[in-house]
Amino acid sequence: MKIYKYHQSVMLNESIQALNIDPDGTYIDATFGWGGHAQKILEKLNSGGRLIALDQDISAINDAKKNFEDSRLELIHSAFSNLKTLLDERNLCGKINGILMDLGVSSPQLDNPERGFSFNKNAALDMRMNQTTGISALQWLACADEAEIANVIYKFGEEKKSRSIARAIKKYQKTQTIKTTLQLANIISKVVKSKNKHPATRSFQAIRIFINQEITQLSEVLAQTPSILAPKGRLCVLSFHSIEDRVVKQFIQKHTKPSPLPKGLPIVQDTQKTKFKNLGKYFASKEELQHNKRSRSAILRVAQRTKF
Ligand SMILES: C[S@@+](CC[C@H](N)C(=O)[O-])C[C@H]1O[C@@H](n2cnc3c(N)ncnc32)[C@H](O)[C@@H]1O
């Protein structure tokens, strides 16, 4: 089994502990990436255990097929919004003991210039995690109008200069086509002044989230989890920015509160049932923060499916 040295899985021990692995259980790694978490899960399973791992990036799945040979592991090239359908096909809905989601992009995706995610490396402006479908950032920027670009950068990057950035992009496009990451990063850098971060950090994050429909994907898969998890099954989600963490937090809050009682009806016990028990939120240890840069923004939220 070969694990990529340059991808350090974030909060690895904490996530595995949070899954509370039953050695004979069935688990989902919805974001396989380079298999760091998956490998640890497999180490905790015995021969009766099972791990179903998804990734929408075909190169992650192809690499995993070469490097992971394990009869307990099933690798699926798919977006995780298809999870319930995939599990229905396997008659596994309601039987899953734990789901792990380690959101966003992996270091190999960011570091590979050809993928076009990084403002530090010159490449075609792609940004798709699934290169087999959808439109690239380059195609989107070519056809989106100024207001749409500004809205995306504001909504998914919380970038205060979103309007000025959109205006600068459209002005540039009057004379030239934006084809590369550095072209876009340079346009943004002329508008945004930032000491701590690269000026294009927020805008690149926003465009990536939009191109990959990350928030829609997350909301869709979360909504499926109550019917996927077995009683006491764990939901563990690692997020890396406030927008996705808010979605996870609100989902857990919604399902850990008893439903309001219908007015005027006699008290019915069923309406009091909640779908999850909130097991809290966790951050990377001081030690990890020192050697794993990505862990600085990580938040792990954990919830347990109730018995009902
Ligand atoms: C942070 S990496 C996961 C790293 C992995 N846990 C490890 O230890 O190697 C996130 C991975 O999730 C994948 N991904 C992101 N959104 C996805 C989605 N909606 N459906 C399926 N895979 C997704 C990305 O392609 C990427 O490979």
The ligand as an SDF file (V2000), in Angstrom:
LIG
                    3D

 27 29  0  0  0  0  0  0  0  0999 V2000
   -9.1550   16.5550    1.5110 C   0  0  0  0  0  0  0  0  0  0  0  0
   -9.1930   15.3290    0.2710 S   0  0  0  0  0  0  0  0  0  0  0  0
   -9.3960   13.8280    1.1780 C   0  0  0  0  0  0  0  0  0  0  0  0
   -8.1310   13.2870    1.7210 C   0  0  0  0  0  0  0  0  0  0  0  0
   -8.2410   11.9240    2.3430 C   0  0  0  0  0  0  0  0  0  0  0  0
   -9.1090   11.9210    3.4830 N   0  0  0  0  0  0  0  0  0  0  0  0
   -6.8830   11.3840    2.7090 C   0  0  0  0  0  0  0  0  0  0  0  0
   -6.6060   11.1640    3.8820 O   0  0  0  0  0  0  0  0  0  0  0  0
   -6.0900   11.1560    1.7960 O   0  0  0  0  0  0  0  0  0  0  0  0
  -10.7810   15.5130   -0.4150 C   0  0  0  0  0  0  0  0  0  0  0  0
  -11.0880   14.5660   -1.5510 C   0  0  0  0  0  0  0  0  0  0  0  0
  -12.4940   14.5400   -1.6770 O   0  0  0  0  0  0  0  0  0  0  0  0
  -12.8440   14.5720   -3.0270 C   0  0  0  0  0  0  0  0  0  0  0  0
  -14.1640   15.2080   -3.0950 N   0  0  0  0  0  0  0  0  0  0  0  0
  -14.4680   16.4850   -2.8110 C   0  0  0  0  0  0  0  0  0  0  0  0
  -15.7780   16.7130   -2.9870 N   0  0  0  0  0  0  0  0  0  0  0  0
  -16.3140   15.5300   -3.3770 C   0  0  0  0  0  0  0  0  0  0  0  0
  -17.6260   15.1130   -3.7120 C   0  0  0  0  0  0  0  0  0  0  0  0
  -18.6500   15.9700   -3.7200 N   0  0  0  0  0  0  0  0  0  0  0  0
  -17.8280   13.8180   -4.0490 N   0  0  0  0  0  0  0  0  0  0  0  0
  -16.7810   12.9460   -4.0570 C   0  0  0  0  0  0  0  0  0  0  0  0
  -15.5090   13.2870   -3.7890 N   0  0  0  0  0  0  0  0  0  0  0  0
  -15.2740   14.5640   -3.4330 C   0  0  0  0  0  0  0  0  0  0  0  0
  -11.7620   15.3640   -3.7010 C   0  0  0  0  0  0  0  0  0  0  0  0
  -11.6700   15.0090   -5.0640 O   0  0  0  0  0  0  0  0  0  0  0  0
  -10.5280   14.9760   -2.8850 C   0  0  0  0  0  0  0  0  0  0  0  0
   -9.8550   13.9070   -3.4940 O   0  0  0  0  0  0  0  0  0  0  0  0
  1  2  1  0
  2  3  1  0
  2 10  1  0
  3  4  1  0
  4  5  1  0
  5  6  1  0
  5  7  1  0
  7  8  2  0
  7  9  1  0
 10 11  1  0
 11 12  1  0
 11 26  1  0
 12 13  1  0
 13 14  1  0
 13 24  1  0
 14 15  1  0
 14 23  1  0
 15 16  2  0
 16 17  1  0
 17 18  1  0
 17 23  2  0
 18 19  1  0
 18 20  2  0
 20 21  1  0
 21 22  2  0
 22 23  1  0
 24 25  1  0
 24 26  1  0
 26 27  1  0
M  CHG  2   2   1   9  -1
M  END
$$$$
